[in-house]
């Protein structure tokens, strides 16, 4: 990640919008397609997105062909486009701490801890701060309370 890049951290609700047409999808897709943007996320986001896709497929919202193609697109992007943050003990400890300070579900706390970890690294390198992107009001409020810049794709045109 370089200083000229706009760095966005996507939680699973934001990542899914890249693959499933819903409110905010066009904004997310445009953000992902700009070469100057870096999209970061924690590795577990792939599991959360895959679970959302599986649910859509099981409910009859997708054909098997669409489902398989979407999983392939997701895997490709995780290998080639997204900057991935590993889950380690320090990140887990931060996530536990965040659950004590904010109304967060478990994986949301991991998402926020990963974004805060990335933002700390960026600050140390005197880079632009990360913008936290999610479509979850509680998670966005917690991110804002932790002094992250936030964007809700559901509110974008």
C-alpha positions as CSV (number, residue, x, y, z in Angstrom):
1,X,0.0,0.0,0.0
2,X,1.4,3.3,-1.0
3,X,0.7,6.9,0.1
4,X,-1.1,7.8,-3.2
5,X,-3.7,5.1,-2.6
6,X,-7.1,5.6,-1.1
7,X,-7.4,2.8,1.4
8,X,-10.8,1.3,2.2
9,X,-11.5,-1.5,4.6
10,X,-14.5,-3.5,3.6
11,X,-16.4,-5.7,6.1
12,X,-18.4,-8.6,4.7
13,X,-21.6,-6.5,4.2
14,X,-19.6,-4.3,1.9
15,X,-17.8,-7.1,0.1
16,X,-21.0,-8.9,-0.6
17,X,-22.4,-5.9,-2.5
18,X,-19.7,-6.4,-5.1
19,X,-21.1,-9.8,-6.0
20,X,-24.8,-9.5,-5.2
21,X,-26.9,-6.7,-6.7
22,X,-28.5,-4.7,-3.9
23,X,-28.5,-1.1,-2.6
24,X,-25.0,0.3,-2.8
25,X,-23.6,-2.3,-5.2
26,X,-22.8,0.2,-8.0
27,X,-20.9,2.4,-5.5
28,X,-18.9,-0.6,-4.2
29,X,-18.1,-1.9,-7.7
30,X,-17.0,1.6,-8.8
31,X,-14.8,1.9,-5.7
32,X,-13.2,-1.5,-6.4
33,X,-12.6,-0.7,-10.0
34,X,-10.6,2.5,-9.4
35,X,-6.9,1.6,-9.7
36,X,-5.9,4.2,-7.1
37,X,-8.0,2.4,-4.4
38,X,-6.8,-0.3,-2.2
39,X,-9.5,-2.6,-0.7
40,X,-8.5,-4.3,2.5
41,X,-10.3,-6.8,4.6
42,X,-9.7,-9.6,7.1
43,X,-9.3,-13.1,5.8
44,X,-12.5,-14.4,7.6
45,X,-14.5,-12.0,5.3
46,X,-14.2,-14.7,2.6
47,X,-16.0,-17.2,4.8
48,X,-18.8,-14.7,5.7
49,X,-19.3,-13.8,2.0
50,X,-19.3,-17.4,0.9
51,X,-22.0,-18.1,3.6
52,X,-24.1,-15.3,2.3
53,X,-23.8,-16.6,-1.2
54,X,-24.7,-20.1,-0.1
55,X,-27.8,-18.8,1.6
56,X,-28.9,-17.0,-1.5
57,X,-28.3,-20.1,-3.6
58,X,-30.2,-22.4,-1.1
59,X,-33.1,-20.0,-1.0
60,X,-33.5,-20.2,-4.8
61,X,-32.1,-16.7,-5.5
62,X,-29.4,-18.0,-7.7
63,X,-28.9,-20.8,-10.2
64,X,-26.0,-23.2,-9.5
65,X,-24.1,-21.7,-12.4
66,X,-24.4,-18.2,-10.9
67,X,-23.5,-19.5,-7.4
68,X,-20.4,-21.3,-8.6
69,X,-19.3,-18.4,-10.8
70,X,-19.7,-15.9,-7.9
71,X,-17.6,-18.1,-5.5
72,X,-14.9,-18.3,-8.2
73,X,-15.0,-14.5,-8.6
74,X,-14.7,-14.1,-4.8
75,X,-11.8,-16.5,-4.6
76,X,-10.0,-14.7,-7.5
77,X,-10.5,-11.3,-5.9
78,X,-9.2,-12.6,-2.5
79,X,-6.1,-13.9,-4.2
80,X,-5.5,-11.0,-6.6
81,X,-7.2,-7.8,-5.5
82,X,-7.8,-7.5,-1.8
83,X,-5.1,-6.7,0.8
84,X,-5.7,-9.3,3.5
85,X,-5.3,-8.9,7.2
86,X,-4.4,-11.9,9.2
87,X,-6.0,-12.8,12.4
88,X,-3.5,-13.2,15.2
89,X,-3.7,-13.1,19.0
90,X,-3.2,-9.3,19.2
91,X,-6.1,-8.8,16.8
92,X,-8.3,-11.2,18.8
93,X,-7.4,-9.4,22.0
94,X,-8.4,-6.1,20.5
95,X,-11.7,-7.6,19.2
96,X,-12.5,-8.8,22.7
97,X,-11.8,-5.4,24.1
98,X,-14.0,-3.8,21.4
99,X,-16.9,-6.0,22.5
100,X,-16.6,-4.5,26.0
101,X,-16.8,-0.9,24.6
102,X,-19.3,-1.3,21.8
103,X,-22.5,-3.1,20.8
104,X,-20.8,-5.6,18.4
105,X,-21.3,-9.2,17.3
106,X,-18.2,-11.4,17.4
107,X,-17.2,-11.2,13.7
108,X,-18.0,-7.5,13.6
109,X,-15.6,-7.0,16.5
110,X,-12.9,-8.9,14.4
111,X,-13.7,-6.7,11.4
112,X,-13.3,-3.5,13.4
113,X,-10.2,-4.8,15.1
114,X,-8.7,-5.5,11.7
115,X,-9.5,-2.1,10.4
116,X,-8.1,-0.4,13.5
117,X,-4.9,-2.5,13.2
118,X,-4.6,-1.5,9.5
119,X,-5.2,2.2,10.4
120,X,-2.5,2.1,13.1
121,X,0.0,0.8,10.6
122,X,-1.0,3.5,8.1
123,X,-0.6,6.2,10.8
124,X,2.9,4.8,11.7
125,X,3.8,5.0,8.0
126,X,2.3,8.5,7.7
127,X,-0.1,7.3,5.1
128,X,-3.7,8.3,4.5
129,X,-6.1,6.9,7.0
130,X,-8.3,3.9,6.2
131,X,-12.0,4.5,5.4
132,X,-14.2,1.8,7.0
133,X,-17.0,0.6,4.7
134,X,-19.9,-1.3,6.1
135,X,-23.7,-1.5,5.8
136,X,-24.3,-2.2,9.5
137,X,-25.3,0.8,11.7
138,X,-23.9,-0.6,15.0
139,X,-20.6,-1.5,13.4
140,X,-20.3,1.9,11.7
141,X,-21.1,3.7,14.9
142,X,-18.4,1.7,16.7
143,X,-15.9,2.5,14.0
144,X,-16.8,6.2,14.2
145,X,-16.4,6.1,18.0
146,X,-13.0,4.6,17.4
147,X,-12.1,7.6,15.2
148,X,-12.2,5.8,11.9
149,X,-13.5,7.5,8.7
150,X,-16.7,5.6,7.7
151,X,-18.9,5.1,4.6
152,X,-22.2,3.3,4.3
153,X,-22.7,2.0,0.8
154,X,-26.4,1.9,1.4
155,X,-26.4,5.7,1.5
156,X,-24.3,6.2,-1.7
157,X,-25.7,6.8,-5.2
